[in-house]
Amino acid sequence: MASSGSANETGRVTGRGMTMSDLLARHARTRPDAVALRDARVSRSYTELDDRVTRLANALLERGAGHGERVAVLGLNSVEVVEAYLATLRTGAICVPVNFRLVADEIAYALDDSGAVVVVCDTAFGPSVEKARESAPSVRSVITIGDGPEPLENVLATASDVYSEADVADDDPAFIMYTSGTTGRPKGAVLTHRNLLLHAFSQIAHLGIGSDDKVWLSGAPLFHIAGLAGMIPPLITGGRTIIASSGGFDPAGTIALLERESVSSCFFVPAQWAAMCAVPNIGDRDLSALRRISWGAAPASTSLLRTMIDTFPQANVITAFGQTECSPVTCTLRGEDAIRKIGSIGTPMVNVEVRVVDDEMNDVRPGDVGEIVYRGPTVMKEYWNKPAETAEAFRGGWFHSGDLVREDADGYYYVVDRKKDMIISGGENIYCAEVENVLAGHPKVADVALIGVPHPKWGETPLAVLVAADPADPPTGPEIEEFCRERLAAYKRPTQVTVLPELPRNPSGKVLKTRLREENRAGSLVSEPAV
């Protein structure tokens, strides 16, 4: 949908862009009865979805969430969460997905930093949101999915069903996706409508997604960029998105869902794929519709990739590599190279330009290790309200990923290490500085470093290496767990602790985490589980 250009308040002439909400409206006209979304409870046709999105958009406008304002969404995977996303975009506001695993203090930071004026949340998270509002004065209204003072269904029933087109430019922000950096405080990556739509179009072109590839299922939570970005290609093509339930992962139930819904493409993190491949009698399932199976968000072993290839011989195994700031996929290893280049992250996706550079932004030679940096229309606009961090991330005119890679003679890339000390556990990013800041507040802790240690199921889990304030009374695992319980989401809490007389440091005072990781792999550090 488009309209002629108009002058904004600064006198600059802008043209009406395209949003995901426009794609929905188009399919509501052309294929009204086709199923757009389905979760474990309900289905929505394109017409039903479009009507509910319009009503919710009008309700958001009545509550002050107009163009450029922020709407936070905090909920388990559901059709209603997607409706809240699309309704926010329809008003020209900016959607702020919030991780439902966060505690109230962490939620408060996201609400206050983004300046959210409306929150849409599951009833179960209502108490946490109300507590968070004490530190987030921008929030004016809370709409609850389920029971509550302002239930979503009541809001929809009383809202107007008349669609009003907002003036949204391609480069306007669509989402603020919170991710962390070295400061330990989350940064909001601002993704525009153009970023996300061109990423989706790039996926369609790069992977050859055609008219027969219509049913998408993701095992990622909808607050995660993988869950968000994955549902845009089927929205473009008029396909169907199956929304997996949140909570404990059920591998057998997921295989049954793939079969029942004739899923053609899906995404799961390596831990989920390992569990699915181990489902008894999986070879007896009719998974003939499955054309592409993707993995990412955490490292996968070559043995797991071979198992996936053997378990799903009819499907192309796709390695998807990238990060939130890039909408997110930057490189893929496609089916034909799954064996030949196993262990590689593949080659750059359409619309993504890459370099591998040293600290002075000089290109390194093929085979040498350097940082992979990106440029292109899928790279974020900025970090929300953080100009210094934005300038640092884009120094030299390229976005700095923090990932160290090497390029082989054929132009395929291999990840060597992470420049940033990030731990990836079961597909969730754990940022060391954030956890270290919390642990440093414990009265028994004088110094702390967090590292990732191998885990057979989750890939990695966090180990806290501590220096005791009083060597005669060192902190214990249960004490650390209790201290973290009210301050950190469960997946961020250390699963193990160890106490050292001091942390190894270089002459500049930086903790030598490489040494800590090497010593832990040798089995010399782990002394006590935290849980």
N, C-alpha and C positions, 0 to 999 in steps of 0.2 A: 504494500500500500504506500502511496506517495502523494505528496501535494506540492504545490509550487513553493518556491523559496519565499521567506519572509524575513524582515529585519527584526533582530532582537533588541533588548534595551540598550545595547552598546552601539547599535547602528549596523552591526555586522549581519550580512544576509546569510541565512542558513537554510538548508533544504531539509525536508522531512526524511529521516532515515528509515531503516527497517529494523523491527524488533522481533523477538521470539513470539510476542503477543500477536504481531501481524500474521505470522505463519499460522498460528492457531485460528485466527479469524478467517483466513483463506480456506483452510480445510473444513471449517464449519460450514462454509458456503458450498464447497465442491464435493465433499464426502461426509455429509453431516452425521450419518449413522455409524460410521466406522469407529471402532474402539481406539481411543487415543491413549488412555491410561488405565491400568488395572493394578490394584494391590490385593492383599489377601481378603479384603472386605467388600470392595466396591469396584465397579468399572465406570468409566466416563466415556461417552461418545464425544466426538469433536463438538457437536452442537451443545451437549450438556456442559462440557468443560468450558466452552466459550461463554455461555450464559453465566456460569458461576464466577468466572474470572471477571466478566464485566461488572457483575453485582459487587464483588469484593473490591474491585478497583474504585468503584463509586463510593463504597463505604470508607476506603482508605482516604480518598479525597476529602470526605466529610470530616475526617479526623486529623486533617492537616498534612497528610502525606502526599503532597503534590510534587511537581517536577523538582528534582534535585534533593528532595528530603529522603530520609533513610527509614526503611522498614526492616526490623530484625525478625527473623523466623527461626524458631527453636522447636523442633519436633522430631519424633521418630519418623522413619521412612513411611510416607503415606501419600495418597492422592492429594490430600488437603495441603500438604507442604508445597507440592508443585503448583497447586492453584494459587497459593500465596505468592510464590515467586513470580508467576505470570501476571498476576493482578498488580503487583508492585511495578513491573515493567510497563504495564499498560498505562499507568498514571504518569510515567516519566520519572518516577522515584527510583531510588537505588536500593537494591535488596542486600541484606546483610545476613547470610546464613550463620547460625551459631551452633557450635558443637554441643550436642545434648549431653555429652559426658562431663561438661565443665561444672564446677561448683559455683555458688552464687558470686563469689568475689571475682572469678574469671569471667562470668557472664556480665557482671557490672562493668568490667573494663571494656568489653566489646560494645556494650550499649553506650557508655559514656564517650568512648573514643570516636565512635561513628556518629554520635549525636542522633541516635534513632528516636523517632517521634512516636512510632507505633511498634508494638511487638505482637506477633502472632505466634502462639505457643500451645503445645499440648497441655491439657489440664494437669498432668502429672508434674510438669515443670513450673506450674503457676507459683507455688511457694518460693522457689528459687528466683524466679523473675521478680516477684514482689520484694524480696530481700535485696536483689540487685538494684531495684529502682531507687533505693535509699541513696545510692551513689551515682545514679544516672538521672539527673533532673530533667533531661530532655524528653524522656518518655511521657507521653500524654495519655496513651490508651493501650490496653492489652486485650486482644481478641483471643479467646481460647478455643482450641480444637477439642470439642467435648464440652463437659459441664463447666460452668464458671460464671462470673458476673456478666460477661459479655460473650456468650457462646457464638461460635462461627455461624452455625445454622440459623440462629435468630438474626444475626447481622445480615446474612444473605437474604433472608425472607423479607426484610424491610428495606433493602437497598433497591435503587433504580436499576432497571435492566436496559437502559438506553446507553448505547456505546458512544463515548465521546473521545475522539482521537486526540491524543496529546502530541505536542510538538517535540519530537525526540530526534536528535541528531545522531548520526552514526557513531560519533566520537564521545557521546554522552556516557557517563558511567552507568553500567547495568548492575554490577555486583561489587561488593567489597568482601573479599575472601581473606580471612585473617590467617596469617602465617608468621612465624617468629624468626628472629635473627640473633645476632650476637649479644644484643642488649638484654635479652630474656623477656622483653615485653613484645607481645604480638604486633605485627605490622599488617595493615589492611591493604592488600593488593587490589588496586582498582582495575577491574576488567570492564571494557566498554562493550556496547552492542556489536560494534565492528569486530573487536577481538574475538568474541565467542562465535559469531556467525561465520567469520572467515576461517576460524579453526574447524568448525563443523564442515564447511564446504571443502576445506583442505583434506579432511578425513575421507569424505565421500570420494574425492578425486584420487587421493593417494592410495586408498585401499580398494578402489573399484566397487564401492557400495552401489548396488543397482536396485531395480524395482522389485527384485525377488528377495531382497534382504530387508525385511520389514518389521521384525520383532526383536526388540532389544531388551536385555536384562542385565542389570549391574548389581554386583554384590557390595558396591561401595555405598556408604551413607550419603544421603542427599546434601548434607552440609559440606561434603568433600568435593573438591573440584572434579574428581573422576565421576562421581555420581551426577553432578550437575551437567558437565560437558557431554557426557555420554548419551544423554537423552535428547540432545539437540538434533543430531542427524535424522533420527526417526521423525522428529517434529517437522523437519524440512521436507522429508519425503512422504509424509502422511502415514507413517508407520505406527506401530503400537509399542509403548514402553511398559514393561512389566516391572513393578516396584517391589523389590525383595523386602521382606520384613526385617526390622532391626532386632537387636538382641542376639542371643546365642545362635551361632551359625549351625544350620542343620544340613550337612552335605547330602544325605540321602533325600531329604525333602527338596533340596535344590535341584538334584538330578531329575526328580519326578516333575518338578516345575518346568524345567527345560523341555522335557518330553511333552507334558500336557499342553504347554503354550506354543509348541513348535518354534521355539526360540531359534533365531538365525544368527545372532551375534550376542556376545556377552563378555563381561569383564569381571575378574576376581583377582584378589591379591594372592601371592604364592601360597600362603598358609591355607587359604580356602581351596585352591586347586589341588594341593596335596591331599586334603581330606576328601575331596570329590573323587579323585582318582582311586582312592582306597575303598570306595563304596562297593560292597559285594555285588557280584553279578551285573556290573555296570554295562558289560558287553551285551546283555540281553535287552537293554533299553533301546527304544526307537528314537535315536537322536539324529536322524538323517537330515533334518532341517538345519542343523547347526553347521554354519559355514565358516565362522570366525570365532576364535576364542582368544581373548586378550588378557594379558597380565601386566602388572606394574605396581608402583607405589612402594615396593620393597624388593630387596634382592631375591633372586631365585637361583637355585643351584642348577648346574647342567644336568644332574641326574633327574631333578624334577621336570625339567623341560623335555627330556627324553621320554619320561613317563607320560607326560601330557600328549606328546606326539603319538605315542603308541596307543594311548587310551582313546583318543579322539582322532582316528586316522582320516575321517571325512572332512575335518575342519583345518583351516589354516591357523597356526599358532602365531599370534602377533605379540611381539614385545613392544610395549608402549612406554617410552621414557620422556620425562620432562619435569615440569614443576608448576605450581599454582600460578606463578607470575606469567607463564607462557600459555595459559588457557586450556590444557596444560601440556599437551604432547608436542615434543620437538623432534624426536627421532623414533623411528619404528624399525623393527626387524620383521620383515614379512615372511609369510609361509614358505616361500621357495628357498629362503636362506636359513630356515630354522635349524637345520642340521649343519649345513656348510659353514655357517658363521655362529654357531651356538656359543653363547656367552657374550655376544656383542649386543649393543643397544641399537645397532643398525645404522641407517642413514637419515639425513634430515628430511622432515616431511615437507610437502609442498607449502610454499609461503614462509618457510623458516630458513634463514641464512645463518651459518655458523662459522666460527673460527676457533682454533685452539691456540691460546696465547700464554705468554709468561707474565710475570707481575708487572712488566713495563708495556704490556699490550703488543709485544712483538710475536708474530706467528712462530710457533715451534715447528720443527721438522716432523714429517710423518714418522711415527714410531716413538717420538719423545712425548713425555707427559706434560700437559698444560691444562689450563682452565678452559672449559668450553663456554663461549659467550655467544649471545644470540641477537639477531635483529630481524624485524619483520612485523607484519600487521597483527600477529597474534600475541605479541608481547604487551604486557600490561601498560596502562597509561602512567601510573605513578603509585607510590605508597600514600595512603590517605593521610593528609595533614603532616607528612614527614618529608619536607623538601631536602633536608640534608641526606637522609637515607636514600631518597630517590636519586639524588645527584651521584652518590657513591655507587649505587647499583648500576647506573648508566654511564659511568666514567669511560671516556674514550668513545662514546657514542654507541656502545654495545651493552646489552644487559648481561651482567656477570652472574653466572649460575652458582658458583661455589663448588662445582663438580670438576674433579680432575680426571681427564681422559687421555687416551692415546688413539691415534688414527692409524689403521693399517694401510697397506699398499693399495688396497681396493677401495679406500674411502669409507670403510666401516669403522665405527667408534666403539671403544671399550672403556667402561668406567674403571678407574684405578682406585680412587678413594674420594672421600668428600672433604672439600676444603673446610667446610663448616662442620662443627662437631654435632651433627644431628644424628639421632638414633631413630631408626624406622622399625616399629614393632607392630606386626600384624597389619601393616599398611598405614598406621598412624605415625605422624611425625612427632618426635619428642625432642624438644630443644633444650640442650644441656644448661644453658645459662639461666633459663627460666626455673628449672628444677633446682639448680645450684643456689639460686637466690633464695628459694624457700628453705632449703636445708641449712643454709648459712644462718638462718634465724633461730635455729634450735640452740638452746643454751648450752648444750654439751658439745657443740660442734665449733671447732676453731678454724677449720679449713675444709674444703670439699671440692671434689671433682667427680663428674658423672661421665661414665663411658658405657658403650653398648657391648654386651657380651652375647655370644651365640646362644640361640634357643632353638630346639628342634621343631617347635610348632610355629612360633611367632617371628622367626628369623633373628631378632635381637630383643633383648630386654635390658633395662637400665640397671647398672651396678653403681652404687654410691661409694666412692673411696673417701673416707673421712679421717680427719685429724682431730683427736679429742681435746677439748678445752682443759680437761683434767685427766691425764693419763691413768690415774687410779680409778676413774669412774667414767669409762668410755660409753658412748651411746650404743644402744642395742638395736637389733632389727625391729622388734616390736615397738620400741619407743619412736623410731623413725617413721614407721608405718602409721602410728597413731598421730604423730605430728603432721604428717602429710595428708591425712584423711580429710581434714577440713580445708585444706589449702590447694590441693591438686586433684585433677581428675584421676580415676583409678589407673588408667593406662600409663600415666606419667610417673607414678610412684615407683621408687626403686624396688626391684624384686629381691635384690641382694645388697648387703653392705659389708664393707671391710674397713678396718681401722689401721692406719699406718702412723708411724712416728712423725712423718712429714711427707709432703707431696714432692715428687721429683719435678724440678723446674730447670729451665735453661737460664743462661746469664741475664736475659731480659726479664726474668720472673714469670714467664709463661709456663703453665703446667705441661709437662711432657706426656700428653695422653697416649701417644704412640707407644711409649714405654709401658704405661699402665695396661694398655690392651695386650701388648706382647706378654707381659708377666701374667696377666689373667689367663690367657690362652694356655700358658704353661701350667696353670693350676695352682699358682702360689698365692693368689690374693683372696679368693672367695672364702669367707669365714662363717657367714651366717645368713640364711635367708631372712628377708624382711617380712615375708608373709608365709 
